[in-house]
Amino acid sequence: MSENTDLLIHIGQPKTGTTTLQSFFKLNASFLKKNGVCFHLLDENHDRTYIEAALRREMYGKDGVDRVTALISKIAARRGCTHVLSDEALFIAPRLAGTVRDIVAGVSPTMSVKVVVYLRRQDQWLSSLHAANIKNPHVYTTEVHGRRLSQILTDFELFSIPEIPLDYYHIIEEWSRAFGAENLIVRVYEKEQLNGDIIEDFLRNVLKLTLTGECSVPGNQNISLPEVCTEILRICNDSGYFKKTEDMRQNQELFARIVLPRHRESRIFDLTPVQRRRILEKCAQSNAAIARKYLHRDDGILFHEPVGEARDAKGNSELKIEDIVQPLVFALGQQRNEIEAIKRQLFEIIRFLQAQTRTP
């Protein structure tokens, strides 16, 4: 890092452990400060620095830009420290890169700025984002949250949906033009290419720190539901079963534990290898450009994990009633202390889903 004031802007991308990382920053402010790192928020009630929402005036109204400017001024006044801002929404709003640059330059033209981005393979990111849309329709408001993943590929111009930017090179180039290619830190969100988890990797490769026993590590911030659970939620959301946000939240843990372990191996409601290959073929040129320019890989290979063997692209996309009944019976047997309360919830859902699956 530079001996001058350094500003690290972590722009995501979404679904790469950003919530866990931000929670770590907030929980371990003392550890970070002792090591010359300061994590900043626009609002202490949040774990994330809502730069994108503030600049678009979605948060704080007309005062949004002023609040971001004031934060940068505060950072500029504190020399000898590496300052961190983290907002994954900036990944899907690359047009704001120039705005952020202008604010920083207006406050402190000599400030050293680096932009950090973690990239997840496009097909994996799409699957994860789709599941998040279904789990949290009150947060992810894109029009695709109630659709099957295969329907999204068929029915939408996927690569032109602003909320799902899959041309990563275009995004990174916007930030490169704003701050210089030499000031971009590009990491690949794959197990093979990370040093440990997202927290360990960020500490080691970005901040040049080591995770120690004095650090508090947050638990899993976003539970990943098996595909059967996600499909049950999709049907419930699409049919209006959850009338209130509270209903959905109360049932998240229920859905997380009603599915047998073997369902975690099922991909029947997810993208098939054929569909994944189609996505990656369309993104191949963009990914290769990133690998060569920002990671200095002559072979142009950005992601290493194999896609898997090709099979029928149609797959099995229909939820069968046995997919529901067996896990529910299993859950009832495992939760004896709360069996009556769970039973009422479970069988109400069974009746609802039976009616939905029988509807032509």
N, C-alpha and C positions, 0 to 999 in steps of 0.2 A: 504493500500500500504506500501511497505518497505520504510524505511528512506533512503536507498541507492538509486542510480539511478535505476528507474524502466522503463522498456521498455514494452509497450503493442503492440503486433502485431495482428492487426485485419485482419483475413484471409477471411472474407466474411461470408457465401457463396454468390455468385452472385444472384441477384434478391431478396435480403432481405433488400432493402433500402440503399444499400452501397453508391450509388451516392449521395443521399440526406444527408447521414451522413457525407461523405467527404466534401461536399459543406458547411455543417454547421461548420465543423472544420476550414475550410479555412476562412469563413466569420467571425468567432468569435475568432480569434487568441488572441485578447486582453483580452476577458473574460476568456478564457482558461488559458492564461499565469498568469493572476491575481489569478487564483485558482490553480496554480502549475502544469499546464498541457501544454505541447508543442506538436503541430502537425507538422510533418516533411514531406517534399516532396523532391524527387530527382530533380525535375524540377518545378519551380514556375508557369510554364505555364499550369500545370495540377492540378486537385484536388486530384488525387490519387497517392500514392507512388508506382511507377511501379517497385517493387522489382523483381517480377517474370520475367518480360520482360528484366530487366537489367541483371539478373543472367543467363538468356538463351541467352544473347547478341543480343536479338531482338531489343532492344533499346541501344544506346550508343556503340554498337559494342564491341570490345575487352576491352573497358574501363568500361563496365557495372559492373563487380565485384568490380573493384576499386572504383567506385562511391558509391556502397552500403557500402563498407568497410569504406570509408571516412565519410559517413553519420553516421554510428555506432560510429566511433571515435569522431565525433562532439557531439553525444549524451552522450558518456561516459565522456566527459570533462565537462558536465554541471550537476553538482550534485544538489540534492534537488528538482528535478522536475520529473514528470511522463511524459514520452515521448511516443507519439502515432505514429505508422505507420499503414497505411491501404491500403491493396491491395487484392481485392477479387479473383484475378487470382491465388493466392497461394492456394486456396481451391482445384482447379483442378490440382494442381502441388504439391502434398504432398511429392514427392520425393525430393523437395528442402528444406524440413524441416531441414535435417541434414546439408545442406550447410549453411543455415541461422545460425544454432547453432554454426557451426565451425567459421563463421565470427565473431559472437558476442564473443565467447570464446577467439578467437585470439586477440581481441581488449581489452576486459575487462572480465576476468574469473569470477569476483565477481558480475557482473551485474545481477540484478533480472529481469527475463523475464517472462511475462505471454502472453499466446496466447488466443485470443478471437474469437469465432465462433458463428454465428447465423445459425440455421438449419431450413429449410423450408421443409414441408412435400413433399416427392418425387414426387407425382403426381401433386401437385400444382406447384412445381418448374419446372417440365417438361413442363407444360402448359405455364407458364410464359416465360420460355426460348425459347420455340417454337415461341411464339408471338414476342419475341424480335428478333429472327432470321429472321422473315418475315419483321418486321418493319425496321431492320437495317442490311441488308445482306452485307453491306460494312464493318460492324464491326464484326458480328458473321458469320464466314466463314465456319462453318461446312456444310457438304454436305446435311444435312437434312433441310436446311432453306426453300426450296421450296416445301416441301412435306406436305400433310395433316397429322395431328397428328395421326390419326388412321393408316395411312400407315407406319408411323415410327414404331409403335408397331408391325405391321405385317411383314414389310420388312427388318428390321434391327435387329441385335443382340444388342438390346438396352443396356443391362447391360455390354457390353464390349466396348462401344464407349467411348474413353478417355475423350472427351469433355463433357460427361454427366455421371459423376460418381455418382451412386446412393447408393453405399455402404458407408454410412457416417462413420461407425465405423472404416473401414480401413483407411480412411483419418485422422480421429482424432487420431488413434493410431500412425500414423507416426509422428505427432506433439508431441504426448505424449512421444514417445521414445526419441525424440530430447530434450524436455524441462521438462519432468516429468508430470505425470497425475495431480499432485497437482497444476500445473501451467497452466492448461487449464480452461478457463471460457466458458462453453457451455450454450447458451441461445436458446430458441425455438421461432421461428418466427411465432407465432400465436397470434391473438388479445387477446385471453383469457390469454395467458402466458406472454404478454408484459406489462410493466408498461407504458401505453400511447403508443406513436409511437416509432419508432426506435431511434430517437434522445433522447427522455426522458428516454427510457429504458437504453441506453448506458450510459448516464450521471449518472443516479441513481444507476444502478446495477454494472457498470464497473468502472466508475470514482468516484463514491460516491459524485456527485454534483447534484444540483437542477437547472432546467431550469428557468431562470428569465426573467423579462421584458426587460432587457438590451441586450438580445441575439437577433440576426437576424436569423429568421428561413427561410431557402430557400423554394421556392415553389416546386410543384411536378416536379421532374427531368425527369421522364419517364412516359409519358401518356400511360395508359392501354386502348387499343382499344377494343370495343365490338367484339364478335366473327364474326359478319357479316363483319365488317371493316377488320378484320384480313384476312378473306377468300378472300375479294376483293383484298387486297394487295398481297396475296399469288398467285392468278391467274395472277395479273399484273407482279409480279416478275418472276414467272415461265415461262411466255410467252414473256418476254423481253420488256414489255410495257415501263418501265422506262429505258431509254437509259443511263442516267447519274445519279449519286448520288444526284445531285441538284434537279432533277425532283422528286425523291422520297421524299426528305426533304420538298420541297414546298407543297407537297400534304398531309403531315402528319396532319396538322390542318384541312384541308378539310375533310379527312376521319374521323377525330375525331368528327366532328359536323354534319355529314350527316345521322347519324343513330338515329332513334327514341328511346326514353327511353325504350320502351318495348323490344327492341332488346337486351338490357343489361341483360335481364332475360333468353335469349335464350342460350342453350348450344349445339346447333346442330353441331357446328364445333369444339367442345371441347371434351375432354375425357368423356366417359359415366361413371357412377358409377361402372359398371361391370369392365371396363378397369382400373379404379382407384384402385379397390380392388385387381386386379391381380398384379399391381405394388406394392402395400403395402404388400401383402402377401409375395412377393419375398424379400421385404426389412424388414420384421418383425423381424427376428433374429438380424439383424444389429441394428435396432432401439432400440430393447429391451436391447441390450448390452450397448448402450450409456446411456439409461435411468438409468440402474442399477449402472454402474460404475461412470458416471460423474455427474448425477443428484441425485443419491442415492435414487432412486424410486424402492422400492421392487416389485411393480406390473409390472415393465418393460414397462410402457406406456410412450412413448415419446411425441406423438401428441394427442391432445384431441378432435379436431374438428371432427364431424361425416362426413362420406363420402357421405351419402345420400342413398336413396332407389335404389335398383338395377332395371334396365330396359334393354330393348333390346340393346345389345352391338353394333349393327350396327348403330343405330341412323339415323339421316337425314343429310347426308354429302354433299348434292348437293345444290349449290347456285341457288335460283330461281330468275327470273328477277324482281318479285315483291319485293323481299328483297332489291333490289337496287332502283327501281323507287319511291316507297313510301317515303323512307328517303330523296331522292334527292328533291322531290317536297316539302317536309317539310322544308328542308334546304333553298331552294330558297325563300320560304315565310318568313323565319326568318332573312334572310340576305339581306334586301332590299337595303341597301347602297352600296353593292358590287355585286348586283344581276347579272349584265351583265358579269363581270369578272368570277364569279363563274359558271354562266350558260355555258359559253364556255368550262370550264374545266369539269363540270359535264356531259354534254351530249357527250363530246368526250369519256369520260370513259364509259358511258352507251353503246355507239355504240361498243366500244371495247369489253366490257363484254358480250354484246349480241352475238357478233360473237364467243367469246370463249365458252359460254355455249351451243351454237348450234353445236359446233364442236364435232363430235363423238369421 
